[in-house]
Amino acid sequence: MAFVLNDRVKQTSTSTGTGTINLSATAETGFETFVAGIGTTNKTFYAIELPGNAEFEVGIGTVTDASPDTLSRDTVISSSNSDSKVDFSAGTKNVFCTYPASRAPSASMLASTYAFNHSSTLSDDQTISNAVLAGPVTVTGTQTITGTVVVV
């Protein structure tokens, strides 16, 4: 099982309630199915929305190649139900692969959002292990850095 993101993955569903989503047999025109684009047993970010209604959900789900193919709703990131699973009404929902804004690094975010085990103001001796710094990052004075540093 891997975490996979892919462009242009979209199907529909008529599933209701808060359970696993049964996906339509085919992708929307010009798109791939979740099984083709993400792969069975893999996890991905998803969005579900009911057109003409305020119901939506964004989360992490697991794709299963079955009859019908399914998408489990493992972790909800945001939704119209106070960021909990939505009890979807009847109707045809759009289900697609997405990249949630809350998970994307941005130049306007603070480095402390993406660097762990440190204070947000680096002073004196600090250790940052296995982290990504999202700018702007300002370094003043003389710094001694050990390990691997990648600057983009």
Backbone as JSON, one array per atom type, in Angstrom:
{
  "sequence": "MAFVLNDRVKQTSTSTGTGTINLSATAETGFETFVAGIGTTNKTFYAIELPGNAEFEVGIGTVTDASPDTLSRDTVISSSNSDSKVDFSAGTKNVFCTYPASRAPSASMLASTYAFNHSSTLSDDQTISNAVLAGPVTVTGTQTITGTVVVV",
  "N": [[0.84, -1.17, 0.0], [0.59, 2.17, -0.89], [0.91, 5.77, -0.81], [-0.7, 7.67, -3.14], [-0.87, 10.22, -5.55], [-2.63, 11.62, -8.27], [-3.3, 13.2, -11.38], [-6.4, 14.15, -12.86], [-8.34, 12.16, -12.07], [-11.43, 10.89, -11.7], [-14.68, 10.02, -10.75], [-18.15, 9.11, -10.39], [-20.68, 8.79, -7.8], [-23.45, 7.25, -6.21], [-23.76, 6.71, -3.61], [-25.01, 6.9, -0.27], [-25.09, 8.32, 3.07], [-22.59, 7.74, 5.67], [-20.66, 5.92, 5.11], [-18.35, 3.74, 3.31], [-17.6, 4.67, -0.06], [-19.24, 3.69, -2.96], [-18.05, 3.44, -6.16], [-18.75, 4.67, -9.48], [-19.0, 2.64, -12.48], [-17.42, 3.53, -14.56], [-15.01, 6.06, -15.5], [-15.38, 9.65, -15.45], [-15.8, 11.42, -18.55], [-12.74, 11.9, -20.18], [-11.2, 11.47, -17.95], [-9.52, 9.3, -15.51], [-10.29, 6.19, -13.83], [-10.4, 5.59, -10.25], [-9.15, 3.18, -9.6], [-7.53, 2.75, -11.87], [-5.97, 5.12, -11.92], [-4.99, 5.55, -9.3], [-4.71, 3.07, -8.01], [-5.38, -0.17, -6.66], [-5.75, -0.79, -3.18], [-4.16, 1.36, -2.51], [-3.66, 4.56, -0.91], [-5.12, 7.84, -1.1], [-5.61, 11.43, -1.52], [-8.89, 12.69, -1.49], [-11.88, 14.21, -2.85], [-15.31, 14.78, -2.34], [-18.32, 15.81, -3.67], [-21.64, 17.05, -3.72], [-23.37, 18.17, -6.33], [-25.17, 21.25, -6.53], [-25.84, 21.3, -3.9], [-24.88, 21.85, -0.51], [-23.21, 19.94, 0.5], [-20.04, 18.57, 1.09], [-16.86, 16.89, 1.13], [-13.47, 16.44, 2.04], [-10.67, 14.39, 2.09], [-8.62, 11.6, 3.2], [-8.44, 8.55, 1.6], [-8.87, 5.0, 0.92], [-8.42, 3.05, -1.94], [-10.23, 0.42, -3.47], [-10.25, -2.33, -5.61], [-12.99, -3.74, -6.73], [-16.3, -5.11, -7.0], [-18.86, -3.17, -6.86], [-16.03, -0.9, -7.57], [-14.45, 0.69, -4.77], [-14.1, 3.47, -2.45], [-12.75, 4.05, 0.54], [-13.41, 6.12, 3.37], [-11.14, 7.22, 5.13], [-9.81, 9.26, 6.68], [-10.99, 12.38, 7.51], [-10.37, 15.57, 6.3], [-11.43, 18.11, 5.78], [-14.8, 19.35, 5.77], [-18.33, 19.82, 5.03], [-19.61, 19.21, 7.29], [-18.65, 20.16, 9.8], [-15.97, 19.33, 9.6], [-16.11, 16.59, 9.89], [-17.16, 13.22, 8.94], [-19.44, 13.37, 6.25], [-22.92, 12.91, 6.13], [-24.04, 11.84, 3.46], [-26.58, 12.92, 1.22], [-29.19, 11.63, -0.98], [-28.49, 11.36, -4.49], [-26.35, 12.12, -7.32], [-22.98, 12.14, -6.78], [-19.87, 13.87, -7.3], [-16.7, 12.46, -7.32], [-13.37, 12.83, -6.71], [-9.78, 12.9, -7.18], [-7.66, 14.96, -5.3], [-5.61, 17.72, -4.09], [-5.36, 18.74, -1.01], [-5.55, 22.09, 0.17], [-4.73, 22.63, 2.78], [-2.71, 20.85, 3.17], [-0.69, 21.55, 1.5], [2.49, 23.0, 0.98], [3.3, 26.46, 1.34], [4.52, 29.63, 0.34], [3.68, 31.63, 2.02], [3.3, 30.46, 4.43], [4.4, 29.74, 7.77], [7.68, 28.64, 8.68], [7.66, 27.03, 10.89], [5.44, 25.46, 10.64], [6.2, 23.32, 9.1], [8.59, 22.35, 10.06], [9.82, 20.28, 12.54], [10.26, 19.63, 16.07], [11.56, 21.96, 17.12], [12.0, 25.42, 18.04], [10.05, 28.14, 16.76], [11.55, 30.37, 16.3], [14.78, 30.38, 15.48], [17.48, 30.19, 17.48], [20.56, 30.28, 19.29], [21.76, 26.97, 19.92], [20.18, 24.67, 17.88], [18.27, 21.82, 16.93], [17.09, 20.37, 14.07], [15.38, 17.82, 12.76], [14.71, 15.73, 10.02], [12.96, 17.49, 8.48], [11.08, 19.92, 6.59], [11.56, 23.12, 5.49], [9.45, 25.77, 4.9], [9.43, 28.75, 3.21], [9.02, 32.32, 4.0], [12.46, 32.09, 4.91], [14.81, 33.4, 7.02], [18.19, 33.81, 7.62], [20.51, 34.97, 9.85], [23.69, 36.26, 10.86], [26.47, 34.15, 11.91], [26.34, 30.8, 11.03], [26.51, 27.37, 11.84], [26.23, 24.43, 10.17], [25.45, 21.06, 10.21], [25.21, 17.91, 8.56], [22.82, 17.19, 5.94], [21.87, 19.68, 3.72], [19.45, 21.06, 1.72], [18.88, 23.51, -0.59], [16.49, 25.29, -2.26]],
  "CA": [[0.0, 0.0, 0.0], [1.34, 3.42, -1.01], [0.11, 6.98, -0.94], [-0.56, 8.05, -4.54], [-1.63, 11.34, -6.1], [-2.62, 11.6, -9.72], [-4.17, 14.18, -12.01], [-7.52, 13.75, -13.7], [-8.99, 10.95, -11.58], [-12.77, 11.34, -11.32], [-15.82, 9.15, -10.98], [-19.34, 9.54, -9.65], [-21.21, 7.82, -6.84], [-24.79, 7.51, -5.67], [-23.76, 6.25, -2.22], [-25.53, 7.81, 0.75], [-24.63, 8.02, 4.42], [-21.22, 8.07, 6.09], [-19.8, 4.76, 4.89], [-17.5, 3.61, 2.12], [-18.23, 5.15, -1.29], [-19.24, 2.82, -4.14], [-17.74, 4.28, -7.32], [-19.38, 4.29, -10.75], [-18.22, 1.65, -13.24], [-16.51, 4.19, -15.5], [-14.55, 7.41, -15.17], [-15.98, 10.73, -16.22], [-15.13, 11.61, -19.84], [-11.46, 12.59, -20.11], [-10.57, 11.18, -16.67], [-9.26, 7.9, -15.19], [-10.94, 5.69, -12.62], [-9.5, 5.53, -9.1], [-8.33, 1.96, -9.69], [-6.51, 2.96, -12.91], [-5.12, 6.25, -11.63], [-4.4, 5.47, -7.96], [-4.34, 1.67, -7.8], [-6.07, -0.83, -5.56], [-5.13, -0.79, -1.84], [-3.4, 2.59, -2.27], [-4.36, 5.69, -0.3], [-5.02, 9.1, -1.84], [-6.49, 12.51, -1.12], [-10.11, 12.69, -2.3], [-12.95, 15.17, -2.58], [-16.65, 14.34, -2.74], [-19.26, 16.93, -3.6], [-22.97, 16.84, -4.29], [-23.71, 19.4, -7.05], [-26.43, 21.88, -6.18], [-26.05, 21.08, -2.48], [-23.72, 22.33, 0.25], [-22.47, 18.81, 1.06], [-18.74, 18.25, 0.51], [-15.9, 16.28, 2.05], [-12.11, 16.26, 1.54], [-10.0, 13.53, 3.05], [-7.71, 10.54, 2.76], [-9.19, 7.31, 1.47], [-8.21, 3.83, 0.34], [-9.09, 2.55, -3.14], [-10.33, -1.03, -3.57], [-10.74, -2.88, -6.87], [-14.04, -4.69, -6.35], [-17.48, -4.97, -7.84], [-18.18, -2.09, -7.56], [-14.84, -0.33, -6.95], [-14.84, 1.51, -3.63], [-13.18, 4.41, -1.83], [-13.07, 4.21, 1.95], [-13.21, 7.48, 3.87], [-10.34, 6.92, 6.31], [-9.53, 10.46, 7.47], [-11.6, 13.59, 6.95], [-9.55, 16.76, 6.49], [-12.4, 19.21, 5.87], [-16.11, 18.96, 5.25], [-19.47, 20.67, 5.35], [-20.13, 18.7, 8.56], [-17.68, 20.53, 10.84], [-14.76, 18.53, 9.38], [-16.39, 15.18, 10.18], [-17.78, 12.57, 7.79], [-20.73, 13.9, 5.83], [-23.99, 11.95, 5.9], [-24.44, 12.3, 2.13], [-27.96, 12.75, 0.76], [-29.37, 10.98, -2.28], [-28.08, 12.15, -5.64], [-25.07, 11.73, -7.91], [-21.87, 12.93, -6.27], [-18.58, 13.84, -7.98], [-15.63, 11.97, -6.44], [-12.15, 13.04, -7.49], [-8.5, 13.02, -6.51], [-7.33, 16.38, -5.13], [-4.5, 18.0, -3.17], [-5.94, 19.72, -0.1], [-4.76, 23.29, 0.43], [-4.15, 22.57, 4.12], [-1.56, 19.95, 3.13], [0.28, 22.05, 0.53], [3.37, 24.07, 1.47], [3.08, 27.75, 0.7], [5.5, 30.65, 0.72], [3.12, 32.48, 3.06], [3.22, 29.71, 5.69], [5.57, 29.82, 8.63], [8.54, 27.46, 8.67], [7.32, 26.17, 12.03], [4.4, 24.52, 10.22], [6.78, 22.17, 8.44], [9.78, 21.88, 10.76], [9.41, 19.71, 13.8], [11.25, 19.55, 17.15], [12.33, 23.18, 17.25], [11.2, 26.62, 18.26], [9.87, 28.81, 15.47], [12.66, 31.31, 16.16], [16.01, 29.62, 15.67], [18.55, 30.93, 18.14], [21.45, 29.38, 20.01], [21.89, 25.67, 19.25], [18.9, 24.05, 17.58], [18.31, 20.61, 16.12], [15.91, 20.13, 13.23], [15.61, 16.54, 12.11], [13.69, 15.26, 9.09], [11.96, 18.55, 8.31], [11.08, 20.76, 5.41], [11.28, 24.51, 5.84], [8.75, 26.51, 3.86], [9.84, 30.13, 3.42], [10.39, 32.81, 3.92], [13.38, 31.74, 5.98], [15.9, 34.36, 7.09], [19.3, 33.38, 8.48], [21.44, 36.08, 10.07], [24.84, 35.9, 11.7], [27.26, 33.0, 11.51], [25.65, 29.55, 11.31], [27.21, 26.11, 11.58], [25.22, 23.44, 9.82], [25.98, 19.72, 9.94], [24.2, 17.08, 7.92], [22.51, 17.51, 4.55], [21.0, 20.83, 3.55], [19.05, 21.27, 0.33], [18.31, 24.84, -0.76], [15.83, 25.39, -3.56]],
  "C": [[0.89, 1.23, 0.0], [0.37, 4.58, -0.99], [0.37, 7.53, -2.33], [-1.44, 9.26, -4.84], [-1.56, 11.25, -7.61], [-3.6, 12.65, -10.23], [-5.3, 13.48, -12.76], [-8.06, 12.36, -13.36], [-10.36, 11.39, -11.07], [-13.83, 10.33, -11.72], [-17.03, 9.76, -10.27], [-19.76, 8.43, -8.69], [-22.62, 8.23, -6.45], [-24.9, 7.03, -4.22], [-24.32, 7.33, -1.3], [-24.94, 7.43, 2.09], [-23.18, 8.38, 4.65], [-20.23, 6.94, 5.83], [-18.91, 4.86, 3.66], [-18.28, 4.01, 0.88], [-18.11, 4.08, -2.38], [-19.07, 3.73, -5.36], [-18.44, 3.76, -8.56], [-18.45, 3.35, -11.52], [-17.2, 2.28, -14.17], [-16.11, 5.56, -14.97], [-15.39, 8.42, -15.94], [-15.18, 10.9, -17.51], [-13.85, 12.43, -19.66], [-10.69, 12.34, -18.82], [-10.29, 9.68, -16.54], [-10.09, 7.5, -13.98], [-9.92, 5.72, -11.48], [-8.61, 4.3, -9.16], [-7.22, 2.13, -10.72], [-5.51, 4.04, -12.51], [-4.4, 6.21, -10.3], [-3.92, 4.06, -7.66], [-5.01, 1.09, -6.56], [-5.17, -0.94, -4.33], [-4.29, 0.44, -1.56], [-4.29, 3.66, -1.66], [-4.16, 6.93, -1.17], [-5.85, 10.17, -1.15], [-7.71, 12.46, -2.04], [-10.97, 13.88, -1.94], [-14.24, 14.56, -3.09], [-17.55, 15.56, -2.63], [-20.55, 16.57, -4.3], [-23.38, 18.14, -4.97], [-25.09, 19.94, -6.66], [-26.78, 21.75, -4.71], [-24.8, 21.55, -1.76], [-22.86, 21.19, 0.79], [-21.15, 18.59, 0.32], [-17.86, 17.63, 1.59], [-14.56, 16.13, 1.34], [-11.38, 15.41, 2.57], [-8.98, 12.6, 2.42], [-8.51, 9.25, 2.73], [-8.37, 6.23, 0.82], [-9.07, 3.29, -0.81], [-9.09, 1.03, -3.11], [-10.94, -1.42, -4.9], [-11.72, -3.99, -6.51], [-15.18, -4.55, -7.35], [-18.64, -4.47, -6.98], [-16.87, -1.69, -6.86], [-15.3, 0.59, -5.82], [-13.71, 2.46, -3.21], [-13.6, 4.53, -0.38], [-12.73, 5.63, 2.37], [-12.48, 7.37, 5.2], [-10.14, 8.11, 7.24], [-10.17, 11.66, 6.79], [-10.73, 14.78, 7.31], [-10.43, 17.99, 6.64], [-13.72, 18.74, 5.3], [-17.17, 19.99, 5.63], [-20.13, 20.25, 6.65], [-19.1, 18.93, 9.67], [-16.45, 19.63, 10.81], [-14.89, 17.1, 9.89], [-17.0, 14.55, 8.93], [-19.16, 13.16, 7.53], [-21.7, 12.75, 5.64], [-24.64, 12.35, 4.57], [-25.89, 11.95, 1.82], [-27.98, 11.98, -0.55], [-28.96, 11.93, -3.39], [-26.72, 11.68, -6.13], [-23.98, 12.69, -7.47], [-20.67, 12.8, -7.19], [-17.54, 13.42, -6.95], [-14.34, 12.09, -7.24], [-10.93, 13.14, -6.58], [-8.15, 14.51, -6.45], [-6.09, 16.51, -4.25], [-4.98, 19.09, -2.23], [-5.01, 20.89, 0.19], [-4.07, 23.23, 1.79], [-2.92, 21.66, 4.18], [-0.46, 20.44, 2.19], [1.18, 23.12, 1.15], [3.15, 25.34, 0.67], [4.12, 28.74, 1.19], [4.99, 31.55, 1.84], [3.01, 31.76, 4.4], [4.51, 29.89, 6.48], [6.36, 28.53, 8.57], [8.16, 26.51, 9.79], [6.21, 25.18, 11.69], [5.01, 23.23, 9.7], [8.06, 21.66, 9.09], [9.37, 21.43, 12.15], [10.57, 19.72, 14.79], [12.14, 20.79, 17.22], [11.41, 24.32, 17.65], [11.08, 27.34, 16.92], [10.91, 29.91, 15.24], [13.93, 30.54, 16.47], [17.07, 30.52, 16.28], [19.34, 29.94, 18.98], [21.58, 28.08, 19.23], [20.51, 25.06, 19.08], [19.13, 22.8, 16.76], [17.0, 20.48, 15.38], [16.19, 18.83, 12.5], [14.42, 16.19, 11.22], [12.59, 16.3, 8.86], [12.13, 19.24, 6.98], [10.76, 22.16, 5.87], [10.61, 25.18, 4.67], [8.9, 27.98, 4.17], [8.72, 31.06, 3.76], [11.21, 32.4, 5.15], [14.53, 32.74, 5.92], [16.95, 33.85, 8.07], [20.25, 34.57, 8.61], [22.57, 35.6, 10.97], [25.56, 34.69, 11.15], [26.53, 31.73, 11.95], [26.54, 28.38, 11.01], [26.17, 25.05, 11.35], [25.92, 22.12, 9.56], [24.85, 18.88, 9.36], [23.97, 17.53, 6.49], [21.54, 18.68, 4.51], [20.71, 20.98, 2.07], [18.38, 22.63, 0.26], [17.75, 24.92, -2.18], [15.52, 26.84, -3.83]]
}
